[in-house]
Amino acid sequence: MFMNVMTISNLALAGYKKPSGNPPFGKRGPRLLVMAGVTLLFLAVLAGVLPRLSQRRQATADTKQLEVPNVSVVSPSVGAPSDGLMLPAEVKPWQEASIFSRVNGYLKSWVVDIGAHVDQDQLLAEIDTPDLDHQLEQARSQEALAQRSFDLAKLTNDKWQKLWHEGVVSDLDAQNTATNQDTTKANAEAFAANLRVLEQQVAFKRVTAPFAGTITARNLNVGDLIVANNTGMEMFHIQQTNPLRIYFRVPQANATDIRVDQPIDVVFPDQAGKTLQAKVATTSESITPNSRTMLVELHLDNPDNQIQPGSYAQARLTRESLGQIVTLPNNTLLFRAQGLQVGVVKPDNSVELRDIKVGRDFGTTIEIVQGVTPSDKVILNPADSLMTGDVVRIAAAPAASLAPALAKK
């Protein structure tokens, strides 16, 4: 149409005259020019609008694409720590006891101090018990008097029984003398029993060691008031340090890997990582519900007293003694009100939030006891707003497992 308008314009300029019978060109020229202008304007508008519409459609598509977040995923690692498993342990003496007084009195003297190595039944201290001594003297007198009364009653009864058989005395008199003998006998036995009790108590004036060991505490001085059976007044504390008992808790997943007489390395970090070998003596054979762990007892020889009871230690389970465990990086965890969760990407790229149970913390990774499998794709650094059913796009380069501490078996 644009070419037709140009042709007509050129003809008009050349003085072309249209055959008679049609209106002169001069009268139709303005109309044609208007139509040509409208056409040009329409074409210009189309040329400006169409690209914008295309850009808007592209922007809408890009926005929809951006609404689907890109996520990096990682698969749970299966294996065991390459350096084995280090578990906190507690060093305990073979046996220990708090020594209290069984009698009232005053501390007369103490023979040993802290750090003393004592033998069984060795004297530790003596207690002055004036009240108990007076009670003992009285009990001895009472027991002697009761015994003499019984002897007299027995002698009398023997004579009266003989006279009764001869018919000299009545039956009632013979029964009375027999009853008197039984009564005095019971009194004599009661006083004798009381005397034995007091004699046993007096023996506790001498405080002795219940077993061979080391005195680790002395809490009284000469002249201090002693109250019998007062658990808040410990006189001495004694420990036997050879051998030692070492306790640690093994996770439920590795409980079946522990057996009696199994050698276990015990590491003492405060002694430049000194390592000694102990043996499994016994286990609790039960899992504690709160921690899902089993208590293990080790026995460790300590002839030179190199290791002190109460020290901190670590029990090292070798890689060979551990079973397979599943771990995930710490940055996959979601802390929600209902507990720990992770986001798992399903085959259709939708998200499923799963509740998990965790075990040991290895620093950058954590053991997963329940909730995921090695084939799952778990989202790294999940957003706090992540919900079940959300659609995500897995990044082109999935993140590698962040569990360098674990080695495949």
C-alpha positions in Angstrom: 0.0 0.0 0.0 2.9 2.3 0.8 4.2 1.8 -2.8 0.9 2.6 -4.3 0.7 5.9 -2.5 4.2 6.8 -3.7 3.3 5.9 -7.3 0.1 8.1 -7.1 2.1 11.0 -5.7 4.7 10.7 -8.5 2.0 10.7 -11.2 0.4 13.8 -9.7 3.7 15.6 -9.8 4.1 14.7 -13.5 0.8 16.3 -14.4 -1.0 13.1 -15.1 -4.6 13.6 -15.8 -7.0 10.8 -15.0 -9.6 10.1 -17.7 -12.7 12.0 -17.5 -15.6 10.4 -15.7 -13.6 10.1 -12.4 -13.2 12.8 -9.8 -10.0 14.9 -10.2 -7.0 13.6 -8.2 -6.7 16.9 -6.4 -9.9 16.2 -4.5 -8.9 12.6 -3.5 -5.2 13.3 -2.6 -5.7 14.4 1.0 -7.8 11.3 1.8 -5.1 9.0 0.4 -2.5 10.8 2.4 -4.5 10.3 5.6 -4.9 6.7 4.9 -1.2 6.3 4.3 -0.4 8.1 7.5 -2.7 5.9 9.5 -1.2 2.8 8.0 2.3 4.0 8.8 1.3 4.9 12.3 -0.3 1.4 12.8 2.8 -0.2 11.5 4.9 1.8 13.9 2.7 0.9 16.8 3.0 -2.8 15.9 6.7 -2.5 15.6 6.9 -1.1 19.2 4.2 -3.2 20.9 5.1 -6.6 19.6 8.7 -6.7 21.1 7.3 -5.4 24.4 4.7 -8.2 24.5 7.4 -10.7 23.7 9.6 -9.3 26.5 6.6 -9.4 29.0 5.9 -13.0 28.1 9.5 -13.9 28.6 9.7 -12.0 31.9 6.6 -13.9 33.1 8.1 -17.2 32.2 11.4 -16.2 33.9 9.5 -15.2 37.1 7.7 -18.5 37.2 11.1 -20.2 36.8 12.6 -18.1 39.6 9.7 -19.1 41.9 11.1 -22.7 41.8 14.2 -22.5 44.1 17.4 -24.2 43.2 18.7 -26.4 46.0 21.9 -28.5 46.5 21.4 -32.0 47.8 23.6 -34.6 49.4 23.1 -38.3 50.0 23.7 -39.8 53.5 27.1 -41.4 53.9 27.4 -44.9 55.1 30.6 -46.1 56.8 32.6 -45.8 60.0 35.0 -43.1 61.3 38.4 -43.7 59.8 40.1 -43.1 63.1 37.6 -45.2 65.1 35.2 -43.8 67.6 36.3 -41.7 70.6 33.9 -41.9 73.5 34.2 -40.0 76.9 35.1 -42.3 79.8 35.3 -42.0 83.5 38.1 -43.4 85.7 37.0 -44.9 89.0 38.9 -46.7 91.7 38.6 -50.4 92.1 36.8 -49.7 95.4 36.4 -46.7 97.6 34.7 -46.0 100.9 33.8 -43.1 103.1 34.7 -43.8 106.8 32.4 -42.5 109.5 32.3 -43.0 113.2 30.0 -45.5 114.9 30.4 -44.0 118.4 30.0 -40.6 120.0 33.0 -38.9 121.5 36.0 -36.7 120.7 38.8 -37.4 118.3 41.7 -38.4 120.4 44.3 -38.8 117.7 44.7 -39.5 114.0 47.6 -41.6 112.7 47.5 -41.2 108.9 47.0 -38.2 106.6 46.0 -37.8 102.9 48.2 -39.7 100.5 49.0 -42.4 103.0 49.1 -46.0 101.7 47.5 -48.2 104.3 46.9 -51.9 104.7 43.7 -53.6 105.6 42.7 -53.1 109.3 45.5 -50.6 109.8 44.8 -48.0 112.6 43.7 -44.6 111.2 42.5 -42.7 114.3 41.2 -43.2 117.9 38.1 -41.7 119.5 37.8 -40.9 123.2 34.4 -42.1 124.4 33.9 -41.4 128.1 30.1 -41.9 128.1 30.4 -45.2 126.3 33.1 -46.3 128.7 30.8 -45.7 131.7 28.0 -47.6 130.0 30.3 -50.5 129.5 31.4 -50.6 133.1 27.7 -50.5 134.2 26.8 -53.2 131.8 29.5 -55.4 133.1 28.4 -55.0 136.7 24.8 -55.7 135.7 25.7 -58.7 133.7 27.8 -60.1 136.7 24.9 -59.4 139.1 22.4 -61.1 136.8 24.6 -64.1 136.4 25.0 -64.5 140.2 21.2 -64.2 140.6 20.7 -66.9 138.1 23.3 -69.2 139.7 21.6 -68.7 143.1 18.1 -69.3 141.6 19.4 -72.5 139.9 20.9 -73.8 143.1 17.7 -73.1 145.0 15.5 -74.7 142.4 17.6 -77.8 142.4 17.2 -78.2 146.1 13.5 -77.5 146.1 12.9 -79.9 143.2 14.7 -82.6 145.3 12.6 -81.9 148.3 9.4 -81.9 146.1 10.3 -85.4 144.9 10.8 -86.4 148.6 7.4 -85.0 149.4 8.7 -82.4 151.8 7.5 -79.3 149.9 4.4 -78.6 148.0 4.1 -78.7 144.2 3.3 -74.9 144.1 6.6 -74.1 145.9 8.6 -76.3 143.5 6.9 -74.5 140.5 7.7 -71.1 142.0 11.4 -71.9 142.3 11.5 -73.2 138.7 9.9 -70.1 137.4 12.3 -67.9 139.4 15.2 -69.8 137.8 13.9 -69.2 134.3 13.3 -65.5 135.0 16.8 -65.0 136.3 18.3 -66.9 133.4 16.5 -64.6 130.9 17.7 -61.5 132.8 21.3 -62.8 132.8 21.1 -63.5 129.0 19.7 -60.0 128.4 22.4 -58.3 130.3 25.0 -60.5 128.6 23.6 -59.4 125.2 23.7 -55.8 126.1 27.3 -56.2 127.3 28.3 -57.7 124.0 26.7 -54.8 122.1 28.6 -52.2 124.2 31.8 -54.1 123.8 31.3 -54.1 120.0 30.7 -50.3 120.1 33.8 -49.8 122.2 35.8 -51.6 119.5 34.8 -48.8 117.1 36.9 -46.4 119.2 39.7 -47.6 116.9 39.0 -46.4 113.4 40.7 -48.8 110.9 41.0 -49.2 107.2 38.4 -51.5 105.6 40.8 -52.5 102.8 44.3 -51.7 101.5 44.4 -48.4 99.7 45.2 -44.7 99.7 43.8 -42.1 102.0 42.4 -39.4 99.8 40.7 -37.2 102.5 41.0 -36.5 106.2 38.3 -34.1 107.5 38.7 -34.0 111.3 41.3 -32.8 113.8 42.1 -33.7 117.4 39.4 -32.6 119.8 36.6 -32.4 117.2 33.2 -33.6 118.4 32.3 -37.0 116.8 28.6 -37.9 116.3 27.9 -41.5 115.5 26.3 -42.4 112.1 26.4 -38.8 110.9 26.7 -39.1 107.1 27.7 -35.4 106.9 30.8 -36.0 109.0 33.2 -38.1 107.0 36.3 -38.8 108.9 38.4 -40.4 106.1 38.0 -41.3 102.5 39.9 -44.3 101.1 40.4 -45.6 97.6 42.0 -48.7 96.1 43.6 -47.6 92.8 45.0 -50.9 91.5 43.4 -52.0 89.3 41.0 -49.2 88.0 37.5 -49.4 86.7 36.8 -47.3 83.6 33.2 -46.7 82.6 31.9 -45.4 79.2 28.7 -45.5 77.3 28.5 -47.0 73.8 25.8 -46.0 71.4 22.9 -48.4 70.7 24.1 -49.0 67.1 27.5 -50.4 68.4 26.2 -52.2 71.5 26.4 -55.5 69.8 30.1 -54.9 68.9 31.2 -55.0 72.5 32.1 -58.3 74.1 33.7 -59.4 77.4 37.5 -59.6 77.4 37.7 -57.4 74.3 40.8 -55.1 74.4 39.9 -51.4 74.3 42.4 -48.5 74.0 42.0 -45.9 76.7 43.5 -42.4 75.9 44.4 -39.8 78.5 44.5 -36.4 76.8 45.9 -34.7 79.9 49.0 -36.9 79.7 50.0 -36.0 76.1 47.6 -38.6 74.7 49.0 -41.5 76.7 47.3 -44.7 75.6 46.8 -47.8 77.7 45.0 -51.0 76.9 42.2 -52.2 79.1 39.8 -55.1 78.8 36.0 -55.2 78.9 35.0 -56.7 82.2 31.2 -56.5 81.8 28.4 -54.5 80.4 25.0 -53.4 81.7 23.4 -55.6 79.0 20.6 -53.0 78.6 20.1 -49.7 76.7 19.4 -46.6 78.7 16.1 -45.1 77.2 17.2 -41.5 77.7 20.5 -41.7 75.9 20.1 -44.9 73.9 23.5 -46.1 75.1 24.8 -49.1 77.0 27.2 -48.8 80.0 30.5 -50.7 79.6 33.0 -51.4 82.4 36.7 -51.8 81.7 39.5 -53.0 84.0 42.9 -51.4 83.8 46.0 -52.4 85.7 47.6 -49.5 87.5 50.5 -50.9 89.6 52.6 -47.7 89.6 49.6 -45.4 90.3 50.2 -43.6 87.0 46.5 -42.9 86.5 44.5 -41.2 89.3 40.9 -42.0 89.9 38.5 -39.3 88.7 40.7 -38.5 85.7 39.1 -37.8 82.3 39.8 -40.4 79.6 38.5 -41.5 76.2 37.7 -45.0 75.2 38.7 -45.6 71.5 36.8 -48.1 69.5 38.7 -49.2 66.5 37.2 -48.9 63.0 37.2 -52.7 62.7 35.0 -53.1 65.8 32.4 -50.6 64.5 29.4 -51.4 62.4 28.0 -49.3 59.5 26.6 -45.9 60.5 24.7 -43.3 58.5 25.7 -39.7 58.7 24.7 -36.3 57.3 26.3 -32.9 57.3 25.1 -30.7 60.1 23.9 -28.0 57.7 21.1 -30.3 56.5 19.2 -30.2 59.8 16.0 -28.2 60.4 15.2 -27.3 64.0 11.4 -27.3 64.3 9.0 -27.3 67.2 8.3 -31.0 66.6 12.0 -31.9 66.7 14.8 -32.3 64.2 13.8 -32.7 60.5 15.5 -32.8 57.1 14.1 -32.0 53.7 14.2 -34.9 51.2 13.7 -34.3 47.4 11.4 -36.9 45.9 11.6 -38.1 42.3 9.0 -35.5 41.2 11.1 -32.7 42.7 8.7 -32.1 45.5 9.9 -31.8 49.1 9.1 -34.1 52.0 10.0 -33.1 55.5 11.1 -36.1 57.6 11.5 -36.5 61.4 14.9 -37.9 62.3 16.7 -39.3 65.3 20.3 -38.4 65.7 23.2 -40.1 67.5 26.8 -39.0 67.9 28.1 -35.6 66.7 31.3 -35.9 64.7 31.8 -32.2 64.3 30.8 -31.3 60.7 28.7 -34.4 60.5 26.2 -36.1 62.7 25.0 -39.7 62.9 21.4 -40.4 61.8 19.8 -43.2 63.7 16.4 -43.1 62.0 14.7 -41.2 59.3 16.7 -41.4 56.1 18.3 -44.0 53.8 21.5 -43.8 51.8 19.6 -43.4 48.6 17.7 -40.2 49.7 18.6 -36.8 48.4 18.7 -34.4 51.4 18.7 -30.6 50.9 21.7 -28.7 52.1 21.1 -25.4 53.9 17.3 -25.7 53.7 15.3 -22.5 54.1 13.4 -22.0 57.3 10.2 -21.6 55.3 10.6 -25.0 53.6 7.4 -27.0 53.8 6.3 -30.5 52.7 5.0 -30.3 49.1 7.2 -27.4 47.9 8.6 -27.9 44.5 12.4 -27.3 44.0 15.0 -27.7 41.3 18.2 -29.6 42.0 21.2 -27.6 41.2 23.1 -28.7 38.1 26.2 -29.7 40.1 25.0 -31.6 43.2 27.0 -31.0 46.3 29.4 -33.8 47.3 29.0 -35.4 50.7 30.5 -33.3 53.4 31.5 -36.3 55.5 35.3 -36.6 55.1 35.6 -38.1 58.5 33.8 -41.2 57.3 35.4 -43.8 55.0 33.5 -46.3 53.0 34.1 -49.8 54.0 
